[in-house]
Amino acid sequence: NCPTPPPASTPTKTPTPGTSKPGDANGDGQVNGADYLIWISHYGQSVSGPANGDFNNNGSVDGADYIIWLSNYGL
């Protein structure tokens, strides 16, 4: 008996949150409303990293992060 090889698969790129454009919270390569929803849901919190809406990585989600999002919106 020979082992059955696994089915062939096509690799897909999974976005890594926070590694794309400034303001891109979900890592999909676009700065859009989905990223705004992430920013607003963390607004006023002490969290870090773009995936949490802290686009300038200062440990706080605030208006400065909104400016970064707005400056890159649609890109």
C-alpha positions as CSV (number, residue, x, y, z in Angstrom):
1,N,0.0,0.0,0.0
2,C,1.3,3.4,-1.0
3,P,0.3,6.4,1.0
4,T,-2.2,8.6,-0.7
5,P,-0.8,12.0,-1.5
6,P,-2.6,15.0,-0.2
7,P,-4.8,16.8,-2.7
8,A,-3.1,19.6,-4.7
9,S,-3.9,23.0,-3.4
10,T,-3.3,26.5,-4.7
11,P,-1.6,28.7,-2.2
12,T,-3.5,31.8,-1.3
13,K,-2.1,34.9,0.3
14,T,-3.6,35.6,3.6
15,P,-3.3,39.3,4.6
16,T,-1.5,40.0,7.7
17,P,-3.2,42.8,9.6
18,G,-1.1,45.9,10.0
19,T,1.5,45.1,7.4
20,S,0.1,47.0,4.4
21,K,-0.5,50.7,3.8
22,P,-0.8,53.2,6.6
23,G,-4.4,53.2,7.7
24,D,-5.0,49.6,6.5
25,A,-6.1,47.9,9.8
26,N,-7.2,44.6,8.3
27,G,-4.2,44.1,5.9
28,D,-6.2,43.7,2.7
29,G,-4.1,46.2,0.9
30,Q,-6.8,48.9,0.8
31,V,-7.6,51.8,3.1
32,N,-11.4,51.9,3.3
33,G,-14.5,51.8,5.5
34,A,-13.6,48.4,7.0
35,D,-10.4,49.9,8.4
36,Y,-12.4,52.9,9.8
37,L,-14.7,50.5,11.6
38,I,-11.7,48.9,13.3
39,W,-10.3,52.3,14.2
40,I,-13.6,53.6,15.6
41,S,-14.2,50.4,17.6
42,H,-10.9,50.9,19.4
43,Y,-11.0,54.7,19.6
44,G,-9.9,55.9,23.0
45,Q,-8.3,52.6,24.0
46,S,-4.7,52.0,25.0
47,V,-3.8,49.3,22.4
48,S,-1.1,49.1,19.9
49,G,-0.6,48.1,16.3
50,P,-2.3,49.0,13.1
51,A,-4.6,45.9,13.4
52,N,-6.2,47.7,16.4
53,G,-6.4,51.1,14.7
54,D,-3.2,52.5,16.2
55,F,-1.7,53.5,12.9
56,N,1.2,55.5,14.4
57,N,2.0,52.8,17.0
58,N,2.0,55.2,20.0
59,G,-0.1,52.8,22.2
60,S,-3.3,54.9,21.9
61,V,-6.1,55.0,19.3
62,D,-6.9,58.6,18.8
63,G,-7.4,61.4,16.3
64,A,-3.8,61.2,15.0
65,D,-4.6,57.7,13.9
66,Y,-7.8,58.9,12.2
67,I,-5.7,61.5,10.2
68,I,-3.4,58.7,9.0
69,W,-6.5,56.7,7.9
70,L,-8.1,59.7,6.3
71,S,-4.9,60.7,4.5
72,N,-4.7,57.2,2.9
73,Y,-8.4,56.5,2.4
74,G,-9.1,55.1,-1.1
75,L,-5.5,54.1,-1.7
